[in-house]
Amino acid sequence: MPEPYSSEPGPEPGDTKKPKESFVNRLLSLVRREPEDRDGILTILEAARSRDLIDANAYTMLKGALAVSDLTATDIMVPRARMDMLDVNESVAVLLPKIVAMAHSRFPVFEESRDNIIGTFMTKDLLRHMLNPSLNLRDLVRPAVFIPETKRVNVLLQEFRSHRNHIAIVIDEHGGITGLVTLEDVLEQIVGAIEDEFDDSEQTIFPDGHNTWRLLATTELDALSQVLGEEMPPGDYDTVGGWMAHELGRIPRRGDRHSLNNLQFDVLRADTRRALWIRVRRLPPLTPNLAQNEQ
């Protein structure tokens, strides 16, 4: 019986080299039977990584893709206390410096109370305001998407894709606001940190307004000390992210805040292993009366 047709090219006449196995065949050769559970899949991935069948990036993404089904919105959300919001009753002119300083592309918008979110604002809509200054913030607000705390991250990713939405407000069983999640937060659980326009192979500290800096968590403490003109505390760490982890006693999470003298450190972005981006603000010194009241 003739061999079935195959699109794979056969060996050249006289070629004694063994045809190169496909990635799938090499991967399947690691086990004698199909994996019965997720641990079995992870075992295959670890074996494939140890034999250099997949590189470190592919290994991380595959593990991340498996992990997202175990995560809920609560696991990756920005907590309510750390959410940057806009008041719908403030004018665009008043809000503009805040929008620039906070450097987000989307903001929840509230009315009267931070518990009453009426929609979201996209900074690109500032162009509409420039063309028509009579438009106020309420005119530019888009509908908000609300999700429960228990929403699975893999389901949320599918909803983000199907509805072309990039931000969701997380609510508890009583309808109270507990945080927010963005599409970027979800993707970073799979692919790792998503770099932005501030990224540079050498520069790690970027001015971000008056007495405010945005910096990579890998910034050396000595480099930050030179910029701030203030010594960072010595210890068994070399980077700002390492110092933050030491001060917090755990891996920093997005929304974490820590103060040192009149410096305020906010974690802007983090993954499950480390902090990624940190904002530093130099706060105005306390007046003598306020300082006395603090004691």
C-alpha positions as CSV (number, residue, x, y, z in Angstrom):
1,M,0.0,0.0,0.0
2,P,1.5,3.4,-0.9
3,E,2.4,5.7,1.9
4,P,-0.2,8.5,2.6
5,Y,0.7,11.8,1.2
6,S,2.6,14.1,3.5
7,S,3.6,17.7,3.1
8,E,6.7,17.1,5.1
9,P,9.8,16.9,2.8
10,G,11.5,13.5,2.9
11,P,15.2,13.0,3.2
12,E,17.4,13.6,0.2
13,P,18.8,10.6,-1.5
14,G,21.9,9.5,0.3
15,D,21.0,11.6,3.3
16,T,21.6,9.5,6.5
17,K,20.7,12.2,9.0
18,K,17.8,11.5,11.2
19,P,14.8,13.8,10.4
20,K,14.5,16.5,13.1
21,E,11.6,15.8,15.5
22,S,8.8,18.3,15.8
23,F,8.6,20.3,19.0
24,V,5.3,18.4,19.9
25,N,6.9,15.0,19.4
26,R,9.9,15.9,21.5
27,L,7.6,17.3,24.2
28,L,5.4,14.2,24.2
29,S,8.5,12.0,24.4
30,L,9.1,13.2,27.9
31,V,6.2,11.2,29.2
32,R,4.8,7.7,28.5
33,R,1.2,8.6,29.1
34,E,-1.0,11.7,29.0
35,P,-1.0,13.9,32.1
36,E,-4.0,13.3,34.3
37,D,-4.1,16.7,36.1
38,R,-2.5,20.1,36.1
39,D,0.5,18.9,38.2
40,G,1.2,16.5,35.4
41,I,1.2,19.3,32.8
42,L,3.6,21.3,35.0
43,T,5.9,18.3,35.3
44,I,6.0,18.1,31.5
45,L,6.8,21.9,31.2
46,E,9.5,21.6,33.8
47,A,11.1,18.7,32.0
48,A,10.8,20.5,28.7
49,R,12.5,23.6,30.2
50,S,15.3,21.5,31.8
51,R,16.0,19.9,28.4
52,D,15.9,23.3,26.6
53,L,12.9,22.3,24.5
54,I,11.4,25.6,25.5
55,D,13.1,28.8,26.6
56,A,12.5,30.7,29.8
57,N,10.0,33.1,28.3
58,A,7.8,30.4,26.9
59,Y,8.0,28.4,30.1
60,T,6.9,31.5,32.1
61,M,4.0,32.2,29.8
62,L,2.8,28.6,29.7
63,K,2.8,28.5,33.5
64,G,1.1,31.8,33.7
65,A,-1.6,30.7,31.3
66,L,-2.3,27.7,33.6
67,A,-2.3,29.8,36.7
68,V,-4.8,32.4,35.6
69,S,-7.7,30.0,36.0
70,D,-6.9,29.7,39.7
71,L,-6.9,33.5,40.2
72,T,-9.8,35.7,40.9
73,A,-10.3,39.5,40.5
74,T,-9.4,39.9,44.1
75,D,-6.0,38.4,43.6
76,I,-4.8,41.0,41.1
77,M,-7.0,44.0,41.6
78,V,-5.8,47.5,42.8
79,P,-7.5,47.9,46.2
80,R,-10.1,50.6,46.6
81,A,-7.9,52.7,48.9
82,R,-5.3,53.0,46.2
83,M,-7.6,53.7,43.3
84,D,-7.0,57.0,41.5
85,M,-10.4,58.5,40.7
86,L,-11.9,61.7,39.2
87,D,-14.7,63.7,40.6
88,V,-17.3,64.3,37.9
89,N,-18.2,67.8,39.4
90,E,-14.6,69.1,38.9
91,S,-13.8,71.0,35.7
92,V,-11.4,69.5,33.2
93,A,-9.0,72.4,33.7
94,V,-8.7,71.5,37.4
95,L,-8.4,67.8,36.7
96,L,-5.8,68.1,34.0
97,P,-2.7,68.4,36.3
98,K,-4.0,65.4,38.3
99,I,-4.5,63.3,35.2
100,V,-1.0,64.1,34.0
101,A,0.6,63.4,37.4
102,M,-1.2,60.1,37.9
103,A,-0.3,59.0,34.3
104,H,-3.2,56.5,33.7
105,S,-5.0,56.0,30.4
106,R,-8.3,55.3,32.2
107,F,-9.9,56.6,35.4
108,P,-13.0,55.6,37.4
109,V,-15.3,58.7,37.8
110,F,-17.4,59.2,40.9
111,E,-20.1,61.6,41.9
112,E,-20.4,62.9,45.5
113,S,-18.9,59.8,47.1
114,R,-16.0,57.5,46.0
115,D,-18.4,54.6,46.5
116,N,-20.6,56.0,43.8
117,I,-18.8,55.3,40.5
118,I,-20.8,56.5,37.6
119,G,-18.4,55.6,34.8
120,T,-14.9,55.7,33.4
121,F,-12.9,58.4,31.7
122,M,-10.4,57.8,28.9
123,T,-7.6,60.3,28.7
124,K,-7.7,60.2,24.9
125,D,-11.1,61.9,25.2
126,L,-9.2,65.1,26.3
127,L,-8.8,65.6,22.5
128,R,-12.6,66.0,22.3
129,H,-12.5,68.6,25.0
130,M,-9.7,70.5,23.2
131,L,-11.9,70.6,20.0
132,N,-15.0,71.5,22.0
133,P,-14.1,73.2,25.3
134,S,-17.7,73.4,26.3
135,L,-17.7,69.7,27.0
136,N,-17.3,68.9,30.7
137,L,-16.2,65.7,32.4
138,R,-19.7,64.3,32.6
139,D,-20.0,64.6,28.8
140,L,-16.9,62.5,28.4
141,V,-17.7,59.7,30.8
142,R,-18.2,56.2,29.4
143,P,-20.2,53.4,31.1
144,A,-18.4,51.5,33.8
145,V,-18.1,47.7,33.9
146,F,-18.6,46.1,37.3
147,I,-17.5,42.5,38.1
148,P,-17.7,40.5,41.3
149,E,-14.7,39.7,43.5
150,T,-15.0,36.1,42.6
151,K,-14.7,36.6,38.8
152,R,-12.1,34.2,37.5
153,V,-9.2,35.9,35.7
154,N,-9.4,33.7,32.6
155,V,-13.1,34.4,32.3
156,L,-12.4,38.1,32.8
157,L,-9.8,38.0,30.0
158,Q,-12.3,36.6,27.6
159,E,-14.8,39.3,28.5
160,F,-12.3,42.0,28.1
161,R,-11.6,40.7,24.6
162,S,-15.2,40.1,23.5
163,H,-16.4,43.5,24.8
164,R,-13.3,45.4,23.8
165,N,-13.1,46.8,27.4
166,H,-9.8,47.5,29.3
167,I,-11.0,48.3,32.8
168,A,-13.5,46.8,35.3
169,I,-14.6,47.9,38.8
170,V,-14.6,45.1,41.4
171,I,-17.5,45.0,43.8
172,D,-18.3,42.8,46.8
173,E,-21.5,40.8,47.4
174,H,-23.2,43.9,48.8
175,G,-22.3,46.1,45.8
176,G,-19.5,48.0,47.6
177,I,-16.4,49.0,45.6
178,T,-13.4,46.9,46.5
179,G,-11.0,47.7,43.7
180,L,-10.3,47.7,40.0
181,V,-8.7,45.5,37.4
182,T,-7.3,46.4,34.0
183,L,-6.6,44.3,30.9
184,E,-2.9,44.9,31.5
185,D,-3.2,43.5,35.0
186,V,-4.6,40.3,33.5
187,L,-2.1,40.0,30.7
188,E,0.9,40.5,33.0
189,Q,-0.2,37.4,34.9
190,I,0.6,35.4,31.7
191,V,3.4,37.2,29.9
192,G,5.0,39.0,32.8
193,A,5.7,42.7,33.0
194,I,4.5,44.8,30.0
195,E,7.0,47.6,29.5
196,D,5.8,51.1,28.6
197,E,7.2,54.3,27.1
198,F,9.3,55.0,30.2
199,D,11.4,51.9,29.7
200,D,15.0,52.4,28.7
201,S,17.9,50.0,28.8
202,E,20.0,52.5,30.9
203,Q,17.8,55.1,32.4
204,T,15.7,53.9,35.3
205,I,14.5,57.2,37.0
206,F,12.2,59.5,35.2
207,P,10.9,62.9,36.4
208,D,7.1,62.8,36.7
209,G,6.1,66.3,37.8
210,H,7.2,68.6,40.6
211,N,9.1,66.7,43.3
212,T,7.8,63.4,41.8
213,W,9.8,60.6,40.1
214,R,8.8,57.4,38.4
215,L,11.4,54.6,38.6
216,L,12.0,51.0,37.9
217,A,12.1,48.9,41.0
218,T,15.5,47.7,39.9
219,T,16.9,51.2,40.4
220,E,20.0,51.1,42.5
221,L,19.6,52.8,45.9
222,D,22.8,54.8,45.3
223,A,21.4,56.2,42.0
224,L,18.2,57.2,43.7
225,S,20.1,58.8,46.6
226,Q,22.0,61.0,44.1
227,V,18.7,62.2,42.5
228,L,16.9,62.8,45.7
229,G,19.9,64.2,47.5
230,E,19.0,62.0,50.5
231,E,20.7,58.8,51.7
232,M,18.6,55.7,51.6
233,P,18.9,53.4,54.6
234,P,21.6,50.7,54.2
235,G,20.8,47.0,54.5
236,D,20.9,43.6,52.8
237,Y,19.5,45.0,49.5
238,D,20.8,47.0,46.6
239,T,17.6,48.1,44.7
240,V,14.6,50.2,45.6
241,G,12.4,47.1,45.0
242,G,14.5,45.1,47.4
243,W,14.3,47.8,50.0
244,M,10.5,48.0,49.7
245,A,10.2,44.2,50.1
246,H,12.4,44.5,53.2
247,E,10.3,47.3,54.7
248,L,7.0,45.6,53.9
249,G,8.1,42.2,55.0
250,R,6.8,40.6,51.8
251,I,6.7,40.9,48.0
252,P,5.4,44.3,47.2
253,R,2.0,44.5,45.6
254,R,0.5,47.1,43.4
255,G,-1.0,49.9,45.5
256,D,1.4,49.4,48.4
257,R,2.7,52.6,50.0
258,H,5.6,53.3,52.3
259,S,7.1,56.5,53.7
260,L,10.6,57.5,54.6
261,N,11.0,60.9,56.2
262,N,9.2,63.2,53.8
263,L,9.4,60.8,50.8
264,Q,6.4,58.7,49.8
265,F,6.9,55.5,47.8
266,D,3.9,54.0,45.9
267,V,4.1,50.7,44.0
268,L,2.5,51.4,40.6
269,R,3.1,48.0,39.1
270,A,4.1,44.5,40.3
271,D,3.8,40.9,39.5
272,T,3.7,37.8,41.7
273,R,7.4,37.9,42.1
274,R,8.5,41.5,42.6
275,A,7.7,45.2,42.3
276,L,8.2,46.6,38.8
277,W,7.5,50.4,38.9
278,I,7.5,52.7,41.8
279,R,6.6,56.4,42.2
280,V,8.4,58.6,44.7
281,R,6.9,61.9,45.9
282,R,8.7,64.4,48.1
283,L,6.0,65.7,50.4
284,P,6.1,69.2,51.8
285,P,7.7,69.3,55.3
286,L,5.3,69.5,58.3
287,T,4.8,72.9,59.8
288,P,6.0,73.3,63.4
289,N,2.4,73.2,64.7
290,L,1.5,70.1,62.7
291,A,4.7,68.4,63.7
292,Q,3.9,69.1,67.4
293,N,0.4,67.7,66.9
294,E,1.9,64.5,65.4
295,Q,3.9,63.8,68.5
